[in-house]
Amino acid sequence: MVRGEVDYETAPALSAALHEALRASTEGVDADLSGVAFWDCSGLNALLRLRREALAHGKTVTVRSPSRMVRRVLTLTDTSPLFLPPRPCRRATEGRSVTPPSRP
């Protein structure tokens, strides 16, 4: 869980911790940002760089429980969809009835 203020001075430490978590993970990082009291573009840029690295390695970055401040910045910059949980894979035939071809 990230707590406190994320700004120009603290974003590098956050970025380093998130990148380390990404390297240690097999699927990606779920960031709990519910304890963030202040969030500026430095924090957003740290997340965007992390997402770029994650995608390059076939991983994800998900923001779980964003604080009001984080949610506001993600909404204003229209970046919140980039950090949603991945959608479960659906089979192509899900929800449809499929009849196997008959044999001659």
N, C-alpha and C positions, 0 to 999 in steps of 0.2 A: 504494500500500500504506500502510495506517495502522499506525503503530508507537507503542509506549509505553503510557502510561496515558490513558484517556479518563474524565474525571470532571467535576465541576461547573466546575472552572477551565478545562479544555481543550476541553470539548464545544462551546463557541461557535466556536472556531477550526475544529474538525472540521466543524461544521454549515455554516459559511461556505464551506469548501473543497468540501464535497459539493454544496451548492446551486449553486456556480459550475460544477462539473462537470456537473450536471443541465442547467443553462441552455445549456451548450455542446454537449450531446449531442442526437442526433436520436431515440434510442430509450430511453435511460435510463442508469443508473449501475450498474456492477458494482463493489462495494466489497470489496477484499481486506483482511480483518481478521485475517490470520494473525499479524501482528506485535504484536497488542494484548495487553499483559501485565495490564492492569486495565481493567475495563469496568463502569460502574454505570448506574443508571437515566438519568443525564444523556446518556450515549451512546445508550441505547435511545430516549430521547425525540427525540434529533437524527435518528435513523434513521426514526422514525415520522412526524416532521414532513416529512422529505424524501420519504417514500413518499406522503404525502397530496398534496404539491405535484406529485410525478411523476404520480400518477393523474389529477390535474386537467388535466394536459397530455398525457395518453395515453402516458405513459412508465412505465418500471419501475425498481425498485431491487432489486438482487440482492446478497446477501451471499455472496461466494466465500471459501472457506477460512477460516471463522471460527476464531479461537484457542479454546482450551479454555474460557477465561473468558467470551468472547463467546457461545459455544455454550451454556454453562451458563445465562447470563442469558436468552437467547432461549428456551431450553427451559423454564426456571422460569416465565417469563411467558407461555408458550404463543404466542409471536409468531414463532417460526422459520418457520412456513409462509408468513408474509407476505413473506418475503425469498428464497423459492426462485426459481430460474430459471423463466421462463414456459414453459409446456408448448407444444410445437409444435402448430400447428393441424392437425387431422386432417380429411380430407374426410369428408363424411357417409357415403359409400359405401365407405370404406376397410375392407378385410377382408371385404366382402360381395360376392357376385356379383350383378350387376344386369343384368337382361334388358330391353333397350329395348322399348317397346310396338310391337306389329306394326302395319303400315299396312294400312288396308282396301283 
